[in-house]
Amino acid sequence: MTLKKTLLSALAALLLLATAHTASQAEELTGTLKKIKETGVITMGHRESSVPFSYYDLQQNVIGYSQDYSNKIVEAVKKQLNMPNLKVRFVPITSQNRIPLLQNGTYDFECGSTTNNADRQQQVDFSNTLFIVGTRLLTHKDSGIKDFDDLKGKNVAVTAGTTSEMLLNKMNDEKKLGISIISTKDHGDSFRTVESGRAVAFFIDDALLAGERAKAKKPAEWVIVGTPQSFEAYGCMVRKGDTAFKKLVDDAIAELQLNGEAETAYTRWFKQPIPPKGMNMDFDMSDEMKNLFKAPNDKALN
C-alpha cells in the first residue's frame, strides 16, 4: 500500500470514529440538551422590568445581573454541545406565567428574580442560588411607615404571582391588619401604584425595591423600611427532573461565583450607575451573599 493510500485510509477511519462519537453523543443527550441539539436553538425566559436582575435597555436588549448568568449558561451549552453558532431566542415572562411556560416547553430556562422554595420545587427544579434577599417595604420618606404594623387599614402594592403576594396575604390574615392588597402585573406597576398615591407601600424583595427606588424621579424621597419578613434565595429555573441540564447550569454558576466574576457583576449592577439612565442601586453586599460566593449551593431558604 502506498503512503498516500495509507494516509487516506487513516483519515477515513478517523472520520468514521468522529461520526460515530457524534452520533453516540447525540443518543446520550436527554431532556433540554437533546431538544437544543436537535433544534439548534436555546430559548431563555427573561423578565422585562426586574431591575437590576433582568430588564430591557433602551435598545430592547435584555441586560442585568441575572442576565449575566444566563449568558454564561448559554456559552456553557455551546461548548458542551460543540455548537458555537447556536441560535439564542428570548421569551419575556411574568411572575404569573413563568412556571407554566417552562413546563410546556415555551422556553428552556430562566434566570431572573425567581425564589426557590419548597412549593415551586414540586413543579420545577432550581439551580445554584444567584442572590439572597429579604422581603421589606418601599415607601415615601414622609409616609410615616416604619414597619409592618404601620400598614393597618392601608393600601399596599405587591406584584401578582410572587412569593411576596402570598406572604402579604398570610400576614394580613394572621395579624388582622385590614390591609387592602393591590396586586399588579409587574414590579414597575407596583411602584407606580405607590408613586401615584394609590398605595402607601410596595412589598417585595429588598433588592428589587432598590431597583424601583433607583428608577424614581427623585430616589432620595423613597426609603426601604421594615423588618424582613423572610429571606429568599433566587435561582434559575429548569424543567423538573432534567438532571443533566441542571448540572450544566449549576456548574456555570459555581464557576462564576468561585472565580470572582460574580462579585464583579454584583459591583457593576448594585454599586455603580447602570443603563439606561445611570441609576445606582446603592445596595451593599450582605454577609449572606459573601458566604454564597464562597460556597455555591442550591438550598431554598423557605
C-alpha positions in Angstrom: 0.0 0.0 0.0 1.4 3.4 -0.9 1.9 6.2 1.6 -0.9 8.2 0.0 -3.4 5.3 0.3 -2.3 4.6 3.9 -2.9 8.3 4.8 -6.3 8.2 3.1 -7.3 5.1 4.9 -6.2 6.5 8.3 -8.2 9.7 7.6 -11.3 7.8 6.6 -11.0 5.8 9.8 -10.7 9.0 11.9 -13.8 10.4 10.2 -15.8 7.3 10.9 -14.7 7.4 14.6 -15.7 11.1 14.8 -19.0 10.4 13.2 -19.7 7.5 15.5 -18.7 9.6 18.5 -21.0 12.4 17.5 -23.9 10.0 16.9 -23.2 8.3 20.2 -23.2 11.7 22.0 -26.5 12.7 20.4 -28.0 9.4 21.5 -26.9 10.0 25.1 -28.4 13.5 25.3 -31.7 13.8 27.1 -34.2 16.5 28.0 -33.3 20.1 27.3 -29.9 19.4 25.9 -31.3 17.0 23.4 -34.0 19.5 22.4 -31.4 22.2 21.9 -29.2 19.9 19.9 -32.0 18.8 17.6 -33.5 22.3 17.0 -30.3 24.4 17.0 -32.0 26.9 19.3 -31.8 27.6 23.0 -34.7 29.7 24.4 -34.3 31.7 27.6 -37.1 33.3 29.6 -36.4 36.8 30.9 -38.1 39.5 32.9 -38.9 42.9 31.3 -38.6 45.1 34.4 -36.9 43.3 37.2 -34.2 45.9 37.7 -31.3 45.2 38.0 -31.7 41.5 37.6 -33.3 41.1 34.2 -34.7 44.0 32.2 -34.6 46.0 28.9 -32.2 48.7 28.0 -33.1 51.5 25.5 -32.4 49.2 22.5 -34.7 46.5 24.0 -31.7 44.2 24.8 -32.1 42.1 27.9 -29.5 43.0 30.5 -28.9 42.7 34.2 -27.2 40.8 37.0 -29.2 37.6 36.4 -28.8 38.0 32.6 -25.0 37.8 33.1 -25.6 34.3 34.5 -27.9 33.4 31.6 -25.2 34.5 29.1 -22.7 32.3 30.9 -25.1 29.3 30.8 -25.6 29.8 27.0 -21.8 29.8 26.5 -21.6 26.6 28.6 -24.3 24.9 26.4 -22.5 26.0 23.2 -19.2 24.4 24.5 -20.8 21.2 25.7 -22.8 20.6 22.5 -20.0 21.9 20.3 -22.4 24.4 18.7 -20.6 27.8 18.6 -23.4 29.2 16.3 -26.3 28.1 18.5 -29.2 30.4 18.0 -30.5 32.2 21.1 -34.2 33.1 21.4 -35.6 35.3 24.1 -39.1 35.0 25.6 -40.5 37.6 28.0 -42.2 36.1 31.1 -44.1 37.3 34.2 -44.3 36.2 37.8 -47.6 34.5 36.9 -46.7 32.6 33.7 -43.1 31.7 34.2 -43.7 28.2 35.6 -46.3 27.0 33.1 -44.4 28.4 30.1 -41.3 26.5 31.3 -43.3 23.3 31.8 -44.9 23.4 28.4 -41.6 23.9 26.6 -42.1 27.6 25.6 -38.6 28.3 26.9 -35.7 26.2 28.3 -34.5 28.1 31.4 -34.8 31.5 33.1 -32.5 33.4 35.4 -34.3 36.5 36.8 -35.7 37.1 40.3 -37.5 33.8 40.9 -37.5 32.5 44.5 -36.5 28.9 45.1 -38.9 27.4 47.6 -40.4 24.0 48.6 -43.8 24.6 46.8 -42.2 25.5 43.5 -39.8 22.6 43.7 -42.8 20.3 43.2 -43.2 21.8 39.7 -39.6 22.8 38.6 -36.0 22.4 39.5 -33.8 25.2 40.7 -30.1 25.9 40.0 -27.5 27.1 42.4 -28.5 30.3 44.1 -27.9 33.6 42.3 -29.0 36.0 45.0 -30.3 36.2 48.6 -32.9 38.8 49.5 -35.1 39.9 52.4 -38.7 41.0 51.9 -39.3 44.6 53.0 -41.3 47.7 52.1 -40.6 50.7 49.8 -42.4 53.8 50.9 -42.1 57.6 50.7 -39.9 59.1 53.4 -42.8 61.2 54.7 -45.4 58.4 54.7 -45.0 57.5 58.4 -44.5 53.9 57.5 -41.6 52.4 59.5 -42.6 48.7 59.9 -45.4 46.4 59.1 -47.8 47.3 61.9 -47.9 50.8 60.4 -49.8 49.3 57.4 -53.0 48.7 59.3 -56.1 49.7 57.2 -53.9 51.0 54.4 -53.4 50.0 50.7 -50.3 48.1 49.9 -49.0 47.1 46.4 -47.4 43.8 45.6 -46.6 42.0 42.3 -49.0 39.2 41.4 -47.7 35.7 41.3 -44.8 36.3 43.7 -44.0 34.7 47.0 -44.4 38.2 48.5 -48.0 38.3 47.5 -48.7 35.0 49.3 -46.7 36.2 52.3 -48.6 39.5 52.5 -51.9 37.8 52.3 -50.9 35.4 55.1 -49.6 38.2 57.3 -52.8 40.2 56.7 -55.0 37.4 57.7 -53.0 36.3 60.8 -52.4 39.7 62.2 -55.8 41.1 61.3 -54.1 44.2 59.7 -57.1 45.1 57.5 -54.7 45.9 54.6 -56.2 46.4 51.1 -53.8 44.5 48.9 -53.3 45.8 45.3 -51.8 43.1 43.1 -50.2 44.3 39.9 -48.7 42.8 36.7 -45.0 43.6 37.4 -42.7 45.5 39.8 -42.8 48.7 37.8 -46.6 48.8 38.1 -46.4 48.1 41.8 -44.1 51.1 42.4 -46.2 53.3 40.2 -49.2 52.4 42.4 -47.3 53.8 45.4 -45.8 56.7 43.5 -49.3 57.8 42.4 -50.6 57.6 46.0 -53.0 54.7 45.4 -50.9 52.6 47.9 -48.6 53.7 50.8 -46.0 51.0 50.3 -44.7 48.3 47.9 -43.9 44.9 49.5 -41.3 42.7 47.8 -37.6 41.6 47.9 -35.3 44.4 49.1 -33.0 44.2 46.1 -36.0 44.7 43.7 -37.2 47.6 45.9 -33.7 49.2 45.5 -34.2 48.9 41.7 -37.5 50.6 41.8 -36.2 53.4 44.0 -33.3 53.9 41.6 -35.7 54.4 38.7 -37.8 57.0 40.6 -37.6 60.7 39.5 -36.3 61.6 43.0 -34.7 58.4 44.5 -33.8 60.3 47.7 -37.5 60.7 48.5 -38.0 56.9 48.8 -36.9 54.6 51.6 -36.7 50.8 52.2 -38.1 50.0 55.6 -39.4 47.2 57.8 -38.2 44.1 59.5 -37.5 41.4 56.8 -40.5 39.0 56.7 -38.5 36.3 55.0 -35.1 35.6 53.5 -35.3 34.1 50.0 -32.9 32.6 47.5 -33.2 33.3 43.8 -32.3 30.6 41.4 -32.5 29.8 37.7 -35.5 27.6 36.8 -35.1 24.4 34.7 -37.6 21.7 33.9 -38.3 19.2 36.6 -36.1 16.1 36.6 -33.7 17.4 33.9 -30.6 16.4 35.9 -28.1 16.8 33.0 -29.1 20.3 32.2 -29.4 21.3 35.8 -25.8 20.1 36.4 -24.6 22.3 33.4 -26.4 25.3 34.8 -25.1 24.7 38.4 -21.5 24.3 37.2 -21.7 27.5 35.2 -23.0 29.4 38.2 -20.4 27.9 40.6 -17.6 28.8 38.2 -18.7 32.5 38.1 -19.0 32.7 41.9 -15.8 30.9 42.8 -13.6 32.7 40.2 -14.7 36.2 41.3 -16.7 37.1 38.3 -20.0 37.1 40.2 -18.6 39.6 42.7 -17.5 41.8 39.9 -21.0 41.5 38.4 -22.5 42.5 41.8 -20.4 45.6 42.0 -21.4 46.5 38.4 -25.2 46.1 38.9 -25.6 47.1 42.6 -22.9 49.6 43.4 -22.4 51.6 40.2 -24.5 53.6 37.8 -26.3 51.2 35.3 -28.1 51.5 32.0 -30.2 53.0 30.7 -30.2 56.2 32.7 -27.2 55.8 35.0 -29.2 55.0 38.1 -27.5 53.4 41.1 -29.0 50.7 43.3 -26.6 51.7 46.1 -27.2 48.3 47.6 -24.4 46.8 49.7 -23.5 43.1 49.5 -24.9 41.2 52.5 -23.0 38.6 54.6 -25.3 36.0 53.1 -24.2 36.9 49.6 -20.5 36.8 50.6 -20.9 33.4 52.1 -22.8 32.2 48.9 -19.9 33.2 46.7 -17.5 31.1 48.8 -19.8 28.1 48.8 -22.3 27.9 45.9 -25.4 25.8 46.6 -29.0 25.3 45.6 -30.6 25.5 49.0 -34.0 27.0 49.4 -34.4 29.3 52.4 -38.1 28.9 52.9 
